[in-house]
């Protein structure tokens, strides 16, 4: 198996963002059916009340339609055109469900289990360290922070707590390429997606933050009542499905195409 030199695999964020924006019309067109169905399902609670067994049924339907839309957008983002995406299993207007979608679910499950284990271990370690720090419990209960403990000790414990929160974030960002990698390689990719993102953590994190900004601006408009309250839930769902999802998966797909170290002939082996 041949690999690109690790040093040459660095994400060019400007190029990836530009390619993502240019690809949006193709993503919307190729996945239009999946996005419409996903939008319709997510809007059901806006117009009707979910009672009895309809709540779980709706949750399953929302999850499945979101999975189908993600599969369509991921196929489109890792290829140059709709024909290339169809070669990876893209259905008419993005409506398909097959083994690639099942692999996405399994990959996501493995990633979530891994992150949950890391969070549990870090939580236990932090609690153990805090337990041996000999802090004044009575002062904590009284919120007398000046008497809790020595300043250097509190600073060290605060730094430890911040580090414990940053580690899962770092791992989540490095795992974020599992979706395009699973579709691009035509096989399940979970923890080994960290190798694809190796050396590009900061530009990848910056790119993910930038893709959230348009949706954040839309939510801010809704929050400040700039958009009428009766239509705000509808606008929120449309923004998430038609803006946030294509932007995020588009960026991840473009990043994957830059960072993938398998040659095309080895994909799927």
Long-range contacts (C-beta under 8 A, 24 or more apart in sequence): 1-262, 1-266, 1-269, 2-263, 2-266, 3-261, 3-262, 4-261, 6-198, 6-199, 6-261, 7-199, 9-198, 9-199, 9-200, 9-258, 9-259, 9-261, 10-199, 10-200, 10-203, 11-200, 11-203, 11-204, 11-207, 11-255, 11-258, 11-259, 12-203, 12-258, 13-203, 13-204, 13-206, 13-207, 15-254, 15-258, 16-203, 16-207, 16-251, 16-254, 16-255, 16-258, 17-207, 17-210, 17-251, 17-254, 19-254, 20-77, 20-211, 20-247, 20-250, 20-251, 20-253, 20-254, 23-76, 23-77, 23-250, 23-253, 23-254, 24-246, 24-247, 24-250, 26-76, 26-81, 26-82, 27-73, 27-76, 27-77, 27-246, 27-249, 27-250, 28-242, 28-246, 29-82, 30-72, 30-75, 30-76, 30-82, 30-85, 30-90, 30-93, 30-94, 31-69, 31-72, 31-73, 31-76, 31-93, 31-94, 31-246, 32-93, 32-94, 33-92, 33-93, 33-94, 33-95, 34-65, 34-68, 34-69, 34-71, 34-72, 34-73, 34-93, 34-94, 34-95, 35-69, 35-72, 35-94, 35-241, 35-242, 35-245, 35-246, 37-65, 37-68, 37-69, 37-95, 38-62, 38-65, 38-66, 38-68, 38-69, 38-241, 39-237, 39-238, 39-241, 39-242, 41-65, 42-66, 42-237, 42-240, 42-241, 43-233, 43-234, 43-237, 46-233, 46-234, 46-237, 64-97, 66-245, 67-97, 67-101, 67-104, 67-105, 68-94, 68-95, 68-96, 68-97, 68-101, 69-94, 69-241, 69-245, 70-104, 70-179, 70-245, 70-249, 71-96, 71-97, 71-100, 71-101, 71-104, 71-183, 72-96, 73-245, 73-246, 73-249, 73-250, 73-253, 74-104, 74-179, 74-180, 74-182, 74-183, 74-249, 74-252, 74-253, 75-100, 75-183, 76-253, 77-180, 77-249, 77-250, 77-252, 77-253, 77-254, 77-256, 78-180, 78-183, 78-184, 78-253, 78-256, 78-257, 88-183, 88-184, 88-186, 100-182, 100-183, 100-186, 103-182, 103-187, 103-188, 104-179, 104-182, 104-183, 106-188, 106-190, 107-178, 107-179, 107-182, 107-188, 107-189, 107-190, 107-193, 108-178, 108-190, 110-190, 110-191, 111-175, 111-178, 111-190, 111-191, 111-193, 114-171, 114-175, 114-190, 114-191, 115-168, 115-171, 115-172, 115-175, 118-167, 118-168, 118-171, 119-168, 122-164, 122-167, 122-168, 123-164, 125-164, 126-160, 126-161, 126-164, 129-157, 129-160, 130-157, 133-157, 170-201, 173-197, 173-201, 173-204, 173-205, 173-208, 174-198, 174-201, 174-204, 176-204, 176-208, 176-252, 177-204, 177-252, 177-255, 177-256, 177-259, 179-249, 179-252, 180-249, 180-252, 180-253, 180-255, 180-256, 180-257, 181-256, 181-260, 184-253, 184-256, 184-257, 184-260, 184-267, 185-262, 185-267, 185-268, 186-267, 186-268, 187-268, 195-261, 196-256, 196-259, 196-260, 196-261, 197-255, 197-259, 200-255, 200-259, 204-255, 207-251, 207-255, 208-248, 208-251, 211-244, 211-247, 211-248, 211-250, 211-251, 212-244, 212-248, 214-243, 214-244, 214-247, 215-239, 215-240, 215-243, 215-244, 215-247, 218-243
